[in-house]
Amino acid sequence: MDDTTTCSMPCPVCEGRTFQSVAHVYDDRYGEPNRYRLARCTQCGHLATAPRLDESVLPVLYGTYYPRKGTSPEQVSRSAASATAPFARLRRWWQGVNNQGQYLVQPGEVMLDIGCGSGISLLEAQALGAQAFGIEADPNVRPIALALGLNIHFGSLHDDPFPGQRFDLVVLNQVIEHLPEPDHALRHLRDRLTHSGRIVLVFPNVGSVWRRIAGLRWINWHIPYHLHHFDRAGFARMADRCGYRVHSTRTITPNLWTLLQARASRIPAQPGVPHPLWATRPAAADEGKEARRSAGIKTALRLLVLLPIAILNRTLDAVGQGDSLMVVLHPKGIR
Ligand SMILES: [Zn+2]
């Protein structure tokens, strides 16, 4: 701990400029070698990563250390098809994977997903009867978008893609915490909404029970990729300053996150060394009888472990103390 170091950077919550260091941190997933600090705004208490990385260095950071999803158009189509399978809503709720804004889209609406990755959310929104647009910074998924005929702009929100198009629903799934200036993004988006439009944002909850238990080993600090660490109150204050009112806030905790948290807490991370938990594994090619039996046993064991986790997470979410916040914003003064 270091309680004396201060640094100057803009606070997106209160517009203050002074942050005080509260802990030394590093990339405990992918081994990016630099050291960082968790710092707290001296005016409002907002937590941020220091030093704040500039937009211009992010492509190199992500390109070098962040794993690419080795996915294909067929895999994307298959994943998206499961969104409308029987009991899909119940399954998403139980697994805690309904923490994605596209599931709130209504038939006939126009949706924009910022940071849409390989475009699964766009296919899901289309299956739910919506028209879907996406923005993605990673050009590596362009072949998938082309193969699936998806309307994705490869670049930044600030390129002003899809000129003239307004959106009923703008979705940012686990994106806002990665942006150096999240308040600028919110202000920019206000003019892209229809008169009844809303924004759904999903991001880690620094006020969660799991964060309090795990401390600095909480997997969602995700240094240095997460530049801001919001709680419910801080986020609402930022949204208000950017011209929005909070329509609803809830927490939804993916069971997988808790499983990963338990494993990450058991295996200590080393600065500059990729953590084995986050190493990408090649897909299993062996479809033999033995492999299928072993996979069946693993699935059964996993279900046994996940049952208490699922019960716990659904309970935490019922009282709003879970790991992932989902906030719906409406622009102020329009309706
Ligand atoms: Zn502040």
Boltz pocket constraint, residues with backbone or C-beta under 6 A from the ligand:
constraints:
  - pocket:
      binder: B
      contacts: [[A, 11], [A, 12], [A, 13], [A, 14], [A, 15], [A, 16], [A, 41], [A, 42], [A, 43], [A, 44], [A, 45], [A, 46]]
      max_distance: 6.0
